[in-house]
Amino acid sequence: MTLIKSISGIRGTIGGAAGEGLTPLDIVKFTSAYGSWAVKRSGKNKIVIGRDARLSGDMVNNLVIGTLQGLGINVIDLGLSTTPTVEVAVPDEEAAGGIILTASHNPKQWNALKLLNADGEFISDADGKEVLEIAENSDFTYAGVDALGKVTKDDSYLQKHIDKILALPLVDVEAIKAADFKVVIDCVNSTGGIFVPALLKALGVNTIHELYCEPDGHFPHNPEPLPENLVALSKEVLKNRADIGIAVDPDVDRLCFVCEDGNVFGEEYTLVAVADYVLKNNKGNTVSNLSSTRALRDVTESAGGEYHAAAVGEVNVVNKMKEVGAVIGGEGNGGVIYPELHYGRDALVGIALFLTHLAKFGKPVSVLRASYPGYFISKNKITLTPEMHIDALLLKVEEKYQKQPHSTIDGLKIEFDKEWVHLRKSNTEPIIRIYSEANSETVANNLAEKIIRDIKEILNLND
């Protein structure tokens, strides 16, 4: 059993002993701490919640709602929803914050409380630490019987979110209609199965082949939208002679595509393509995290803008975007953040902008993909064990490569001309992520393998 408390919220596996997994006691404790913090911080007495379709969602939802009511907080319950939809709803409702009940791309045994501030954005690291301290000290008081919170169910935000997307100047519904796209979607049997078809129909897409769109929480494959998990989608694209395949994760904040030839577009290039379109129409700066492809930098500089890197984590990317006035940003995991709508990863707005871009491009998806710089990222990981001291390990790797340009703002990133490797401890899993990028898959893999050998040598020395 696992319970992880981080900048990404409170995430864990369902079941087990309290404090060792995301048990009912843990859910109540952390909801109590967050609810108390949010009301005190904002002066408001309302919280928006929504959830993905995973199997534990109903149980977690009931506990969260009951706890917030017990604190005397009014609840707007969006029911089955998406992370970006809750983010949109919080400021619209003038709420103290929001909680999204989702473990994002994690398998079915996981769930989480993703915590938002009154702006509908993820709480900061400092705010997260304050919430954890409140939880640790049980520094909260429940309301008396006459002051319990009230619950309002609101299913209107599906349409409200779509309407906001359709109103964006860079979303061209007429161009998408004229392109007459044939689309296959894989929504991994979660809430994308509700939201993505509704959005596509609103955008004028008439031919939609639905794959895994029943929001029952029975994920048919690993829900992370990576190439190895999209084999069925690729087959359906070819079988139906579709123009494009679209895949989202369970809470619809990550997005990737399959080309008409069945090849994956690459989750790293979702943001690159959307940024390319935005920059063609609105000059400015871009931001992605340190583990994202260099292609965004290339596209940005070609358009006359400046690229900036942020530490991994949506809140870090958002903070950097605000700092540099970025017109588009996100993460290489298929996360698109378009501030004209809101500061959060949003697969729905990503779909609308990408399809507009594709319609105006006028050629197949594979040709669009080939128009971008050809980098390859090798994504590897090492499972952490209790005896591993990650900070000491990274220091030794840094010493070994001290003559190379490197950054320590988030783990360790080492640059080798246009190639790089990034080592960091995951916020959501007990692993060290090792990402490397080069202009060929072989070189990227070799670079990762070299660093992994270095790590193993260092660990042997430590033994």
Beta strands, then each sheet from edge to edge (+ up, - down):
strand 1: 3-6
strand 2: 9-13
strand 3: 46-51
strand 4: 74-80
strand 5: 97-101
strand 6: 110-116
strand 7: 151-153
strand 8: 182-186
strand 9: 207-211
strand 10: 244-248
strand 11: 255-258
strand 12: 285-289
strand 13: 307-310
strand 14: 326-331
strand 15: 335-337
strand 16: 376-383
strand 17: 406-407
strand 18: 412-416
strand 19: 419-425
strand 20: 431-438
sheet 1: 1+ 2- 6+ 5- 3- 4- 7-
sheet 2: 9+ 8+ 10+ 11-
sheet 3: 13+ 12+ 14+ 15-
sheet 4: 16+ 20- 19+ 18- 17+
end
